[in-house]
Amino acid sequence: MPDRPPFVRSLFAPSALDRSMLRYLPFLLSVALTLFSFVAVWFEPAWIWGLLVFGALAALGTHDLFFSTSTLRRNYPILAHVRFGAETVGPAIRQYFVESDTVEVPFSREQRELIYKRAKSVNDTRPFGTLKDVYGRDYEWINHSLVPTPHGDPDFRVTIGERSTQPYSASLFNISAMSFGSLSASAIRALSRGAKLGGFYHDTGEGSISPYHREGGGDLVWEIGSGYFGCRNADGSFDPERFVANAHDPQVRMIEIKLSQGAKPGHGGVLPAPKVSAEIAATRGVPEGVECVSPAQHSAFSTPLELLEFVARLRELSGGKPTGFKLAIGHPWEWFGIAKAMHESRILPDFIVVDGAEGGTGASPAEFIDHVGVPMNESLMLVHNTLVGLRLRDDIRIGAAGRIISAFDIARTLALGADWCNAGRGFMFALGCIQAMACHTNRCPTGIATQDPRRWRQLDIGDKALRVQRYHHNTMIALRDLICAAGLQHPNELGPEHILRRVSRIEVRALAALYRFMEPGELLDGVPEHAVFRSFWADARSDSFGAPEKVMAMRRSKSY
C-alpha cells in the first residue's frame, strides 16, 4: 500500500475524527439540512420551518468560522455557543440546583430562606434538627439560662447623641447605606416606607437624599461622602448653605460622614455621564449628563483633628443633630490618630459606624471586595477597645455593619461591643432580591439594583414596604427571644462571655477568651500588651494621617 501524504495520514488517524471533523459536524449538518430543506419546501411547504431553523444555524456557523474574532468560535462553530450559554446560566444552575443549603456564596440558601419567611411573616421554624455542623470549626452559639426572663416589647432602642441638641432614639437594627442610583426608585420608596412603618432608620448612602427617600416619610441618616452630594459647590467642594437646607429636614435624624466603606475602602467611584439622569443630577447637585466623580479622599479635611472639626461644624450647622462618621479600618495608625485627636481636643463624634470588609451591597473591583479592608469583628474590637482604653466609650455610640442578617448575627455583634447594627443585603432580600449577582449590570431581575424603568416599575412598592417592616419586626422578636433565653432583659446586657465559638473538634472558647478586651483607661496608663497597639499606638499622630516614621523607614529600606 503506497505511503499516504501527511494530511491524509492524519485524517485517517485514530483520533482524527475527534480532532478534525466532530467539532465541525454541527455546522456541516446545518448546511446539509438547509440545502435539504430548500429542496423539500418545493414539495412540502411545512419544510419552511426547517429552512428557517437550519438556515439560521448555518448562517451562525458561517459567521463563527469566517468572521468571528473568537478562537473558540472559529474552531468550534455553533458548538462554542453551547459552551458560552452554559457558562452564562451556570451560576443560576449552581444556585438553584447544586448549591448546598448552608454554603455561603455569599449568602446561603438557608440564610435567604430565613429572610424571605420573616419578610412574609410565615412560619420560620425548622424540623428535624440543625443543618449546621455543631462540631465544625467556627460554629457559634449563645449560652442559655435555666432561669429565662419573660418576653417583653421587642422594640429595643439606643439613644444616640445624648449630649447633642436633638438626640435620636434608634432601633438596634436599621438599613445600611444604599444610594439612589445603586438602587432603583421603587426600591428606595419601599425601604423608606418600610422604615416608617417599622420605626427604624434608612441610611441614604452617599448619593444624597432623593425625593424617593422623602416620599415614604421614614427616618433618614444622611450620609455625606467625598463628593459632598446634596451639599456641594460646582467645583465639588463642601457648600455649607446647601448642607443646612437638607440637614434641617425633619426626616434627617443624624449626619454621617463616610470616610470609607467595607466593599471598596480607599476607592472612589465614577458614575458615567449617560447614567447621570435629570433625577440623579438634581439629587446629587451635579450637572445632568456629565460624568459624576466621587473622589477617594475628602477635600474638607486632611488630618484627624480637621476631621473632628468638620464633625463639630456639621453638628452645629444641622441644628445639633447627632453627627458622626463611618469607616472601614485600614492602616491602624490612621484610626489611632483619630482616637488621639478625640482625646486631645475633646471634640467627640456622637457615633462611629464600623463597616466590615465583608460588607458589599455596591459593586466593587474584585481585588477590593476580596482583599482590602479589615473584617467587621476585628474592626469593631479595635474601635471599641481604643475608646474604652481612652475612657471615651460611654460618650460615643458604635454601629456595626457587615453581613448581618439574623438575630444571632445582631446578638454576636452587640456582644463584641456594638450598640446597634445595620444591614444592607438583608433588607435587599426582604425586597425580593434573589442573589442573581447582576447588581452592576443594570439588569437586576427583581427591579431592585437597576435604573431600567422596564424592570423597577414592576416592583410592588406597597407589598415590598410591608416585607421590609415585617423582616425587621420578626428579627427583633427573634432577638428578644434569644436574650430572654439567655436570662437577660435587654440586648445591651450581652457580653463576649455569652457567645461561644468552637475553635477545634475538641475545644470551645467564649469570645471573652478569644479576644483581648481593654480595661477602662488602659491606654491612658501606657501602651497595652496588644500587638497592634504595641506596634502603632505610640507613633500615631492627631495632626496627620501619615505613616509613622518607623513605618516609612521600613518601606525605604525593605528591612522588616
C-alpha positions in Angstrom: 0.0 0.0 0.0 1.6 3.3 -1.1 2.5 5.7 1.6 -0.2 8.3 2.1 0.6 12.1 2.3 0.8 13.5 5.9 -2.6 15.2 5.6 -4.3 12.0 4.5 -2.5 10.0 7.2 -3.7 12.5 9.9 -7.2 12.3 8.5 -7.3 8.6 9.0 -5.5 8.5 12.3 -7.5 7.0 15.2 -8.2 10.4 16.8 -8.5 12.4 13.6 -12.3 12.2 13.6 -12.3 13.9 17.0 -9.8 16.5 16.1 -10.7 17.4 12.6 -14.3 16.5 12.0 -16.6 16.3 15.0 -16.1 19.9 16.0 -17.3 21.0 12.6 -20.1 18.4 12.4 -22.9 20.6 13.7 -22.0 23.3 11.2 -21.8 20.8 8.3 -25.1 19.2 9.3 -26.8 22.6 9.5 -25.6 23.4 6.0 -26.7 20.0 4.6 -30.1 20.2 6.3 -30.5 23.8 5.0 -29.9 22.6 1.5 -32.3 19.6 2.0 -35.0 21.9 3.4 -34.6 24.3 0.5 -35.4 21.4 -1.9 -38.1 19.8 0.4 -40.0 23.1 0.7 -40.9 22.8 -3.0 -42.7 19.5 -2.3 -44.0 20.3 1.2 -44.5 23.9 2.3 -44.2 22.9 6.0 -40.5 22.5 5.5 -40.2 26.3 5.6 -39.7 26.0 9.3 -36.8 23.6 8.7 -35.3 26.0 6.2 -35.6 28.9 8.7 -34.1 27.0 11.6 -31.3 25.2 9.8 -30.6 28.3 7.7 -30.2 30.4 10.9 -27.8 27.8 12.3 -25.8 27.6 9.0 -25.6 31.4 9.0 -24.4 31.4 12.6 -21.8 28.7 11.9 -20.6 30.6 8.8 -20.2 33.8 10.8 -18.3 31.9 13.5 -16.0 30.2 11.0 -15.1 33.1 8.8 -15.9 36.4 10.5 -15.6 35.9 14.3 -12.5 37.0 16.2 -13.2 34.4 18.9 -10.8 31.5 18.5 -13.2 29.2 20.2 -16.0 30.0 17.8 -13.7 29.7 14.8 -12.5 26.2 16.0 -16.0 25.1 17.2 -18.6 26.8 15.0 -22.1 26.6 16.6 -20.8 24.3 19.4 -19.0 27.2 21.1 -22.3 28.9 21.7 -23.5 25.9 23.7 -20.4 26.4 26.0 -21.0 30.2 26.3 -24.7 29.6 27.1 -23.8 27.0 29.8 -21.3 29.4 31.2 -23.9 32.2 31.4 -26.6 30.1 33.2 -24.0 28.2 35.2 -24.3 30.4 38.3 -28.0 30.1 38.3 -27.9 26.4 37.9 -25.5 26.0 40.8 -27.5 28.4 43.0 -30.9 26.7 42.4 -30.0 23.0 41.8 -26.5 22.3 43.0 -25.7 24.7 45.9 -25.8 23.3 49.4 -28.3 24.8 51.8 -25.5 26.0 54.1 -22.8 27.2 51.7 -22.5 31.0 51.9 -21.8 32.3 48.4 -22.1 34.9 49.7 -25.4 34.1 51.4 -26.6 30.5 51.8 -29.9 29.2 50.7 -30.7 28.7 54.4 -30.0 32.4 55.2 -32.0 33.7 52.3 -34.9 31.4 53.1 -34.9 32.8 56.7 -35.2 36.4 55.5 -37.9 35.5 52.9 -40.0 33.8 55.6 -39.7 36.6 58.1 -40.4 39.2 55.4 -43.6 37.3 54.5 -44.5 36.6 58.2 -44.7 32.9 57.6 -43.6 30.2 60.0 -39.8 30.1 60.1 -39.5 27.2 62.5 -37.4 24.2 61.2 -37.9 20.5 61.7 -35.5 17.6 62.4 -32.5 19.4 63.7 -29.9 21.9 62.5 -28.2 21.7 59.2 -25.0 23.1 60.6 -22.1 21.0 61.8 -22.1 21.7 65.5 -18.7 20.1 65.8 -17.2 22.0 62.9 -14.7 24.8 63.4 -16.1 28.3 63.9 -19.6 27.0 64.9 -21.1 29.6 67.3 -23.9 29.7 69.8 -25.3 31.7 72.7 -25.4 30.2 76.2 -28.9 29.9 77.6 -30.1 30.2 81.2 -32.1 27.9 83.4 -34.0 31.0 84.5 -35.0 32.7 81.3 -36.7 36.1 81.5 -40.3 36.8 80.5 -40.9 38.1 77.0 -41.4 41.8 76.7 -41.5 44.5 74.0 -39.1 43.7 71.1 -38.7 47.3 70.1 -35.2 47.7 71.5 -33.6 51.1 71.0 -30.4 53.1 71.7 -30.1 56.8 72.3 -27.5 58.4 70.0 -26.2 61.9 70.7 -27.3 62.2 74.3 -25.3 65.4 74.6 -26.5 66.9 71.3 -29.4 69.3 71.0 -31.5 66.7 69.0 -30.7 63.2 70.3 -32.1 60.3 68.3 -33.6 57.1 69.6 -32.6 54.5 67.1 -33.7 50.9 66.6 -31.0 48.3 67.2 -31.5 47.1 63.6 -31.5 49.6 60.6 -31.0 49.8 56.9 -27.4 50.3 55.8 -26.2 53.0 53.3 -27.6 52.3 49.8 -27.8 55.2 47.4 -30.5 56.1 44.9 -28.6 55.2 41.7 -27.3 52.0 43.1 -30.9 51.1 44.0 -33.9 51.9 41.9 -36.5 54.5 42.7 -39.1 51.8 43.6 -36.6 50.0 45.9 -35.8 53.3 47.7 -39.5 54.0 48.1 -40.2 50.6 49.6 -37.3 50.9 52.0 -38.3 54.3 53.2 -42.0 53.3 53.7 -40.9 50.1 55.5 -38.6 52.1 57.8 -41.5 54.4 58.6 -43.8 51.5 59.3 -41.3 49.8 61.5 -39.8 52.7 63.3 -36.2 52.3 62.2 -33.9 54.4 60.0 -32.7 54.2 56.4 -29.2 55.4 55.6 -29.3 57.4 52.3 -25.9 56.3 51.1 -23.5 58.9 49.7 -25.8 59.7 46.7 -27.7 62.2 49.0 -31.4 62.5 49.7 -33.6 61.8 46.8 -37.4 62.6 46.5 -37.9 58.8 46.9 -36.2 58.8 50.3 -38.5 61.6 51.5 -41.6 60.1 49.9 -42.0 57.3 52.5 -41.6 59.6 55.5 -39.2 57.3 57.3 -36.3 58.4 59.5 -33.1 59.1 57.5 -29.4 59.2 58.2 -27.8 61.5 55.7 -24.5 60.1 54.6 -22.0 62.6 53.2 -19.2 61.2 51.1 -16.2 62.7 49.5 -18.4 64.0 46.6 -20.5 66.1 49.0 -23.6 65.2 47.0 -26.5 67.4 48.0 -24.2 69.9 49.7 -21.5 70.8 47.1 -20.3 73.7 45.1 -19.8 73.4 41.4 -16.1 72.5 41.9 -17.0 69.6 44.2 -16.1 71.3 47.5 -18.4 71.4 50.5 -21.2 74.0 50.5 -22.5 74.9 54.0 -25.6 76.6 52.7 -26.8 73.6 50.7 -26.0 71.4 53.7 -28.2 73.4 56.0 -31.1 73.3 53.6 -31.1 69.5 53.6 -29.9 68.9 57.1 -32.8 70.8 58.7 -35.3 68.5 57.0 -37.2 66.8 60.0 -36.8 63.4 58.3 -33.0 63.7 58.6 -32.2 62.4 62.2 -28.4 62.0 62.0 -25.5 63.1 59.9 -22.9 60.5 58.9 -19.6 61.4 57.2 -18.4 58.5 55.0 -14.7 58.0 55.3 -14.7 54.6 53.7 -16.9 51.6 53.0 -16.3 47.9 53.5 -16.9 46.9 49.9 -14.2 49.1 48.4 -12.3 51.1 51.1 -9.8 53.6 49.7 -11.5 53.6 46.3 -13.5 56.4 44.8 -16.3 56.0 42.3 -17.4 57.3 38.9 -21.0 57.5 37.6 -20.7 57.6 33.8 -22.3 60.6 32.1 -25.1 58.6 30.4 -26.3 57.5 33.8 -26.4 61.0 35.3 -30.1 61.5 34.6 -32.1 64.6 35.5 -33.3 63.0 38.7 -29.9 61.9 39.8 -28.4 65.3 38.9 -31.0 67.1 40.9 -30.5 64.8 43.9 -26.7 65.0 43.9 -26.4 68.6 42.9 -24.3 67.9 39.7 -24.8 68.7 36.1 -27.0 66.4 34.1 -25.2 64.2 31.5 -21.8 64.9 32.9 -19.5 62.3 34.5 -20.0 62.3 38.3 -16.9 61.6 40.3 -16.6 60.5 44.0 -13.0 61.2 44.9 -11.2 58.6 47.0 -10.3 61.3 49.5 -12.2 64.2 51.2 -11.3 67.8 50.5 -12.9 69.3 53.6 -10.2 67.9 55.9 -6.8 66.3 55.7 -5.9 65.4 59.3 -7.6 63.7 62.2 -8.1 67.0 64.0 -9.6 68.6 60.9 -12.0 65.6 60.6 -13.3 66.2 64.1 -13.6 69.9 63.5 -15.7 69.1 60.4 -17.8 66.8 62.6 -18.4 69.6 65.0 -19.1 72.0 62.2 -21.8 69.8 60.7 -23.4 69.2 64.0 -23.7 72.9 64.6 -25.0 73.6 61.0 -27.6 70.8 61.3 -29.0 72.4 64.4 -27.5 69.9 66.9 -28.4 66.6 65.2 -26.2 63.6 66.2 -23.1 63.6 63.9 -20.5 61.0 63.4 -18.6 59.1 60.7 -18.4 55.7 59.1 -15.2 53.9 58.3 -13.7 50.6 57.3 -10.5 50.0 59.3 -7.3 50.0 57.2 -4.0 51.3 58.5 -4.3 51.1 62.3 -2.2 54.3 62.8 -4.9 56.3 61.0 -7.6 55.2 63.3 -5.3 55.7 66.3 -4.6 59.3 65.0 -8.4 60.0 65.1 -8.6 58.5 68.6 -5.7 60.6 69.8 -7.3 63.7 68.2 -10.6 62.9 70.2 -8.6 62.6 73.4 -6.6 65.7 72.9 -9.3 68.1 71.5 -12.3 66.7 73.4 -14.2 67.1 70.1 -16.2 63.9 70.0 -18.4 62.4 67.3 -21.8 61.2 68.6 -21.3 57.9 66.9 -19.0 55.8 64.8 -20.2 53.2 62.3 -17.7 50.4 61.7 -18.1 48.8 58.2 -16.5 45.4 57.8 -14.7 44.2 54.7 -17.4 41.5 54.3 -20.0 44.3 53.6 -20.8 45.0 50.0 -24.2 46.0 48.5 -22.3 48.0 45.9 -20.3 46.6 43.1 -16.6 46.9 43.5 -13.3 45.7 41.9 -12.6 42.0 42.6 -9.3 42.7 44.5 -11.0 45.2 46.7 -14.0 43.1 47.6 -11.8 40.1 48.3 -8.6 41.5 49.8 -8.9 45.1 51.0 -10.1 46.1 54.5 -10.4 44.5 57.9 -13.4 42.2 58.6 -16.0 43.5 60.9 -15.3 41.6 64.1 -11.7 42.7 64.2 -12.6 46.3 63.2 -15.3 46.5 65.8 -13.0 45.2 68.5 -10.2 47.7 67.6 -12.6 50.7 67.7 -14.3 49.5 70.9 -11.1 48.7 72.7 -9.5 52.1 71.7 -12.4 54.1 73.0 -12.6 52.0 76.3 -8.8 52.5 76.7 -9.3 56.3 76.4 -12.4 56.4 78.7 -14.4 57.7 75.7 -16.7 54.7 75.2 -19.6 56.0 77.3 -19.7 59.2 75.2 -19.6 57.6 71.7 -22.1 55.1 70.3 -20.9 52.4 67.9 -22.9 51.0 65.0 -21.6 48.0 63.0 -22.4 46.7 59.5 -21.1 43.7 57.6 -23.1 40.5 56.7 -25.6 40.9 59.5 -29.0 39.4 58.7 -30.3 37.3 61.6 -31.0 37.9 65.3 -28.0 35.8 66.2 -25.8 38.0 64.0 -27.0 41.0 65.9 -26.5 39.4 69.3 -22.9 38.4 68.4 -22.1 41.9 67.2 -23.6 43.5 70.2 -21.6 41.1 72.4 -18.4 42.3 70.8 -19.1 45.9 71.6 -21.5 47.4 69.2 -24.6 49.5 70.3 -26.6 48.8 67.2 -26.4 47.1 63.8 -27.1 48.0 60.2 -27.8 45.6 57.3 -27.9 46.2 53.5 -28.2 42.9 51.7 -30.6 41.6 54.4 -33.1 44.3 53.5 -32.5 43.8 49.8 -33.5 40.1 50.3 -36.6 41.4 52.1 -37.4 43.4 49.0 -37.2 40.3 46.9 -33.6 40.1 45.9 -32.7 36.6 44.6 -28.9 37.0 44.7 -28.7 37.0 40.9 -25.3 38.8 41.2 -26.3 41.2 38.5 -26.2 44.4 40.6 -23.6 46.0 38.3 -25.2 45.2 35.0 -28.4 47.3 35.2 -30.3 44.1 34.6 -31.4 43.2 38.1 -34.2 40.7 37.6 -36.2 41.9 40.6 -36.0 45.6 39.8 -34.0 46.5 43.0 -30.5 47.3 41.8 -31.3 48.8 38.4 -32.2 52.1 36.7 -34.1 50.4 33.9 -37.7 51.6 34.3 -39.0 48.5 32.5 -37.6 46.5 35.4 -38.1 48.7 38.5 -41.7 49.7 37.7 -42.7 46.0 38.2 -41.7 46.2 41.9 -44.8 46.4 44.0 -43.9 49.2 46.5 -46.7 48.6 48.9 -46.1 44.9 49.2 -42.3 45.3 49.5 -42.6 48.0 52.1 -44.6 45.6 54.3 -42.0 42.9 53.7 -39.2 45.3 54.9 -41.2 46.2 58.0 -42.0 42.5 58.8 -38.5 41.4 58.3 -37.3 44.0 60.8 -40.1 43.2 63.3 -39.7 39.5 63.2 -36.0 39.7 63.5 -36.4 41.9 66.6 -38.8 39.4 68.0 -36.2 36.6 67.4 -33.6 38.8 69.1 -35.9 39.3 72.1 -36.4 35.5 72.4 -32.6 35.0 72.3 -31.8 37.4 75.1 -34.7 36.1 77.2 -33.4 32.6 76.8 -30.0 33.8 78.0 -31.7 35.2 81.1 -31.2 38.9 80.1 -33.6 41.9 80.0 -32.1 43.9 77.1 -29.6 43.3 74.3 -27.3 45.9 75.9 -26.6 43.3 78.6 -24.9 41.0 76.1 -21.2 40.5 76.5 -18.5 38.4 75.0 -19.0 35.8 77.7 -22.4 34.9 76.3 -21.2 33.8 72.8 -19.2 30.6 72.4 -17.2 29.5 69.4 -15.7 26.1 68.5 -12.0 26.5 67.6 -11.4 22.8 67.0 -13.3 19.5 67.3 -12.4 19.3 71.0 -12.0 22.9 72.1 -14.6 25.7 72.7 -13.9 29.2 73.8 -16.1 32.2 74.7 -15.5 35.4 72.7 -14.3 36.9 76.0 -11.4 34.4 75.9 -10.7 34.7 72.2 -10.4 38.5 72.1 -8.4 40.8 74.3 -10.7 43.3 75.9 -9.2 46.5 77.4 -9.8 47.9 80.8 -11.2 51.5 81.1 -8.4 54.0 80.8 -5.8 51.4 80.0 -4.4 53.5 77.1 -4.0 56.5 79.4 -1.6 54.5 81.7 0.7 53.2 78.9 0.7 51.0 75.8 -1.0 47.7 76.5 0.4 44.3 75.6 -1.7 44.1 72.4 0.2 43.6 69.1 -1.4 46.4 67.1 -1.3 48.9 69.9 2.3 48.0 70.8 3.3 48.5 67.2 1.5 51.7 66.2 -0.2 53.5 69.1 2.8 55.5 70.3 3.7 56.8 66.9 0.2 57.7 65.7 -0.4 61.5 65.4 -3.5 63.6 65.8 -2.3 66.1 63.2 -1.6 63.6 60.4 -2.9 60.5 58.7 0.6 59.8 57.5 2.5 56.7 58.3 4.8 56.8 61.4 8.5 57.4 60.6 9.5 53.8 61.6 7.0 52.5 59.0 8.4 54.9 56.4 11.9 53.8 57.2 10.9 50.1 56.8 9.4 51.0 53.4 12.5 52.7 52.3 14.9 50.0 53.5 12.7 47.0 52.9 14.0 45.9 56.3 11.4 44.3 58.5 
